[in-house]
Amino acid sequence: MLNQQTQLFQNTVSTTSWQVESESNINGLHLEELSLNALPALQTCYYDGWIMRFADGYTKRANSVNPLYDTRLDVAEKVAYCESMYAVRKQPTVFKMTPFSQPGSLDEYLARHDYRKETGASVQVVDLDNLARAEGGARVTLSTSASEVWLSSYFRLNNLQERYLPTMRTILNNVAPQKCLAAVFEDGTIAAQGLAVLDQNYLGLFDIVTEPNLRQRGFGYQLLLYLLNWGKANGAEYAYLQVMPNNEPALRLYEKLGFNEVYQYWYRVRW
């Protein structure tokens, strides 16, 4: 049970590197299922192996078609139906594509039908066997729920529109697996914050962000160590995250922690 009060950790950091033992042991489809559980949409529809998600337009991940499983129906028929579902909501039709999307020819079909390709993320995994201990000295809060301070800081740091705040709050409240929302404070200000969701033996890391004028001071690293150690203490064996492939500072940080890319996903979008 998480203590919602401020928790001070006084652990010693050990220097070690973590490597995924074998990328072949990591099932990409399983990671996609875990990420769906970690950030649930407001509404979900299932259609012949495809999963349509709707969340009032807040993020592509929560407002996209996930073509994860074997399909029997005609692709053109299915795409048209998905388009109608998003059109009635006055949203673009977005497909979240992976190397294992079904059917295998879907990406080519969407490209031929004027779906532009947009950047997604690199999905990376680390084995927690040799996890370094969390650093001491930082003021850190861990909570099972999102406080107004955590939410408002997250929206400010990510330059998000406030109209999406109720949607974000609802999504976080609807996360079914065990979750941990963390914040690292410096002089009374949130220096870094993020979310971890523990599902089976995997810990998903989401919404990791650092105050711009406090970057390059180790706060993001501290935040990740606290979340990873919380996950391991509660049974996690692996951790995974999604990072923009052009976010060099984040990529360097995750590499330092031992994360390795398993696959990338991208989007196909059409109005």
C-alpha positions as CSV (number, residue, x, y, z in Angstrom):
1,M,0.0,0.0,0.0
2,L,1.5,3.3,-1.0
3,N,1.8,6.1,1.5
4,Q,0.4,9.2,0.0
5,Q,2.5,11.4,2.2
6,T,6.0,12.5,1.2
7,Q,8.4,9.6,1.4
8,L,12.2,10.1,1.8
9,F,14.4,7.4,0.5
10,Q,18.0,7.1,1.9
11,N,19.2,4.2,-0.2
12,T,22.7,4.0,-1.7
13,V,23.1,3.9,-5.4
14,S,25.1,1.0,-6.8
15,T,26.6,1.3,-10.3
16,T,25.5,-1.4,-12.6
17,S,24.1,-1.8,-16.1
18,W,21.0,-3.7,-17.0
19,Q,20.5,-5.5,-20.2
20,V,17.5,-7.4,-21.5
21,E,18.7,-11.0,-21.6
22,S,17.3,-11.7,-25.0
23,E,15.0,-9.5,-27.1
24,S,13.5,-12.6,-28.5
25,N,12.0,-13.3,-25.1
26,I,10.1,-10.0,-25.2
27,N,6.7,-10.3,-26.9
28,G,5.8,-7.1,-28.7
29,L,2.1,-8.0,-28.9
30,H,2.1,-8.5,-25.1
31,L,3.7,-5.1,-24.6
32,E,0.9,-3.5,-26.7
33,E,-1.7,-5.2,-24.6
34,L,0.0,-4.0,-21.4
35,S,0.1,-0.4,-22.7
36,L,-3.7,-0.6,-23.5
37,N,-4.3,-1.6,-19.9
38,A,-2.0,1.1,-18.5
39,L,-3.7,4.0,-20.2
40,P,-7.3,3.0,-20.9
41,A,-9.5,5.0,-23.3
42,L,-12.9,6.4,-22.3
43,Q,-14.6,4.1,-24.8
44,T,-13.4,0.9,-26.5
45,C,-14.9,-1.0,-29.4
46,Y,-13.7,-4.4,-30.7
47,Y,-14.1,-5.2,-34.4
48,D,-12.8,-8.4,-36.0
49,G,-9.4,-8.3,-34.2
50,W,-9.1,-4.5,-34.2
51,I,-9.5,-2.4,-31.2
52,M,-10.9,1.1,-31.6
53,R,-10.3,3.6,-28.7
54,F,-11.9,6.9,-28.0
55,A,-11.0,9.6,-25.5
56,D,-12.4,12.9,-26.7
57,G,-9.3,13.6,-28.8
58,Y,-6.8,13.5,-26.0
59,T,-3.6,11.8,-27.4
60,K,-3.4,9.6,-30.5
61,R,-2.7,6.6,-28.3
62,A,-6.2,6.8,-26.7
63,N,-7.9,7.8,-30.0
64,S,-6.8,5.3,-32.5
65,V,-7.4,1.9,-34.1
66,N,-5.1,-0.9,-32.8
67,P,-5.0,-3.7,-35.4
68,L,-3.5,-6.3,-33.2
69,Y,-5.1,-9.6,-34.0
70,D,-5.9,-11.9,-36.9
71,T,-8.7,-10.5,-39.2
72,R,-11.3,-12.3,-41.4
73,L,-13.2,-9.4,-43.0
74,D,-12.3,-7.3,-46.0
75,V,-9.8,-4.6,-45.1
76,A,-11.6,-1.9,-47.2
77,E,-14.8,-2.7,-45.4
78,K,-13.2,-2.5,-42.0
79,V,-11.3,0.7,-42.7
80,A,-14.5,2.4,-43.9
81,Y,-16.3,1.3,-40.7
82,C,-13.5,2.7,-38.5
83,E,-13.6,6.0,-40.4
84,S,-17.3,6.3,-39.8
85,M,-16.8,5.7,-36.1
86,Y,-14.3,8.6,-35.8
87,A,-16.1,10.9,-38.2
88,V,-19.2,10.9,-36.0
89,R,-16.9,12.2,-33.2
90,K,-15.4,14.8,-35.6
91,Q,-12.0,13.2,-35.2
92,P,-9.4,12.0,-37.7
93,T,-9.1,8.3,-38.2
94,V,-5.8,7.2,-36.6
95,F,-4.2,3.8,-36.9
96,K,-1.5,2.9,-34.4
97,M,0.8,0.7,-36.5
98,T,3.4,-1.9,-35.3
99,P,5.6,-4.4,-37.1
100,F,3.0,-7.0,-36.2
101,S,-0.2,-5.2,-37.2
102,Q,-2.8,-7.4,-38.8
103,P,-3.2,-7.9,-41.7
104,G,0.5,-7.6,-42.7
105,S,-0.4,-5.5,-45.8
106,L,-2.4,-2.9,-43.8
107,D,0.2,-0.2,-43.7
108,E,0.7,-0.4,-47.4
109,Y,-3.1,-0.2,-47.9
110,L,-3.4,2.8,-45.7
111,A,-0.5,4.6,-47.5
112,R,-2.3,4.0,-50.8
113,H,-5.5,5.5,-49.4
114,D,-4.0,8.9,-48.3
115,Y,-3.2,8.0,-44.7
116,R,-0.1,10.1,-43.9
117,K,2.6,8.5,-41.7
118,E,3.3,10.2,-38.4
119,T,6.0,9.6,-35.9
120,G,5.2,7.2,-33.0
121,A,7.7,5.9,-30.5
122,S,10.5,3.5,-29.7
123,V,9.3,0.8,-27.3
124,Q,12.1,-0.1,-25.0
125,V,12.5,-2.7,-22.2
126,V,14.9,-3.3,-19.4
127,D,15.4,-6.4,-17.1
128,L,15.2,-5.4,-13.5
129,D,17.4,-8.1,-12.1
130,N,20.4,-5.8,-11.4
131,L,18.4,-2.6,-10.7
132,A,20.3,0.2,-8.9
133,R,18.9,1.4,-5.7
134,A,17.1,4.7,-5.5
135,E,19.2,7.7,-4.6
136,G,18.8,9.4,-1.2
137,G,18.4,13.1,-0.5
138,A,15.6,13.9,-2.9
139,R,12.1,14.8,-1.6
140,V,9.8,12.4,-3.4
141,T,6.0,11.7,-3.2
142,L,4.5,8.5,-4.3
143,S,0.7,8.1,-4.6
144,T,-1.9,5.8,-5.9
145,S,-4.0,8.8,-7.3
146,A,-3.3,12.0,-9.2
147,S,-3.5,15.1,-7.0
148,E,-4.5,18.4,-8.5
149,V,-0.9,19.6,-8.0
150,W,0.4,16.6,-10.0
151,L,-2.1,17.1,-12.8
152,S,-1.7,20.8,-13.1
153,S,2.0,20.5,-13.1
154,Y,1.9,17.8,-15.8
155,F,-0.3,19.9,-18.1
156,R,1.9,23.0,-17.6
157,L,5.2,21.1,-18.3
158,N,3.7,19.5,-21.4
159,N,2.0,22.7,-22.7
160,L,-1.3,20.8,-22.9
161,Q,-4.7,22.4,-23.2
162,E,-6.6,22.6,-19.9
163,R,-9.8,21.3,-21.6
164,Y,-8.2,17.9,-21.7
165,L,-7.6,17.8,-17.9
166,P,-10.9,16.1,-17.0
167,T,-10.2,13.5,-19.6
168,M,-6.7,12.8,-18.3
169,R,-8.1,12.7,-14.7
170,T,-10.7,10.1,-15.8
171,I,-8.2,8.0,-17.6
172,L,-5.9,7.9,-14.6
173,N,-8.8,7.0,-12.3
174,N,-9.8,4.2,-14.6
175,V,-6.4,2.4,-14.7
176,A,-7.2,-1.1,-13.5
177,P,-3.7,-2.4,-12.6
178,Q,-1.7,-1.1,-9.7
179,K,-0.3,2.3,-10.4
180,C,2.2,4.8,-8.8
181,L,2.3,8.5,-9.5
182,A,5.6,10.1,-8.5
183,A,7.0,13.6,-8.2
184,V,10.5,14.8,-7.3
185,F,10.5,18.2,-5.5
186,E,13.2,20.8,-5.5
187,D,12.6,24.0,-3.4
188,G,8.9,23.3,-3.2
189,T,8.5,22.9,-7.0
190,I,8.0,19.7,-8.9
191,A,11.3,19.1,-10.7
192,A,10.2,15.8,-12.4
193,Q,7.1,13.6,-12.4
194,G,5.8,10.5,-14.0
195,L,3.5,7.5,-13.8
196,A,4.2,3.8,-13.4
197,V,1.7,1.0,-14.0
198,L,2.4,-2.5,-12.8
199,D,0.6,-5.3,-14.8
200,Q,1.6,-8.9,-14.3
201,N,5.4,-8.8,-14.1
202,Y,5.9,-5.7,-16.2
203,L,6.2,-2.1,-15.1
204,G,5.1,0.5,-17.7
205,L,6.6,4.0,-17.4
206,F,4.5,6.9,-18.8
207,D,4.4,10.7,-18.9
208,I,7.9,11.2,-17.6
209,V,8.7,14.9,-17.7
210,T,11.2,17.3,-16.1
211,E,10.9,21.1,-15.4
212,P,12.8,22.7,-18.3
213,N,15.0,25.0,-16.2
214,L,15.8,22.0,-13.9
215,R,17.0,19.6,-16.6
216,Q,20.5,18.1,-16.7
217,R,20.5,18.0,-12.8
218,G,19.6,14.3,-12.4
219,F,16.0,14.7,-11.4
220,G,14.6,12.6,-14.2
221,Y,17.1,9.9,-13.3
222,Q,16.1,10.0,-9.7
223,L,12.4,9.8,-10.6
224,L,13.0,6.7,-12.7
225,L,15.0,5.0,-10.0
226,Y,12.2,5.5,-7.5
227,L,9.5,4.2,-9.9
228,L,11.6,1.3,-11.0
229,N,12.4,0.3,-7.4
230,W,8.8,0.6,-6.5
231,G,7.9,-1.7,-9.3
232,K,10.5,-4.3,-8.5
233,A,9.5,-4.2,-4.8
234,N,6.0,-5.1,-6.0
235,G,7.0,-8.0,-8.2
236,A,8.0,-6.4,-11.5
237,E,10.7,-8.3,-13.5
238,Y,10.8,-6.0,-16.5
239,A,10.1,-2.4,-17.2
240,Y,9.1,-0.9,-20.5
241,L,8.5,2.6,-21.9
242,Q,7.8,4.5,-25.1
243,V,10.0,7.3,-26.2
244,M,10.1,9.6,-29.3
245,P,13.0,8.4,-31.5
246,N,14.3,11.9,-31.9
247,N,14.3,12.8,-28.2
248,E,18.0,12.6,-27.7
249,P,18.2,13.6,-24.0
250,A,15.6,11.0,-23.1
251,L,17.2,8.3,-25.2
252,R,20.5,9.0,-23.4
253,L,18.9,8.8,-20.0
254,Y,17.1,5.5,-20.8
255,E,20.3,4.1,-22.3
256,K,22.1,4.9,-19.1
257,L,19.4,2.9,-17.2
258,G,19.9,0.0,-19.6
259,F,16.8,0.2,-21.8
260,N,16.9,-1.5,-25.2
261,E,14.6,-1.0,-28.1
262,V,12.3,-3.9,-28.9
263,Y,10.3,-2.3,-31.8
264,Q,8.9,1.0,-33.0
265,Y,5.3,2.0,-33.7
266,W,4.0,4.7,-35.9
267,Y,0.7,6.3,-36.9
268,R,-1.3,6.5,-40.1
269,V,-3.7,9.4,-40.0
270,R,-6.4,10.7,-42.3
271,W,-9.2,13.2,-41.9
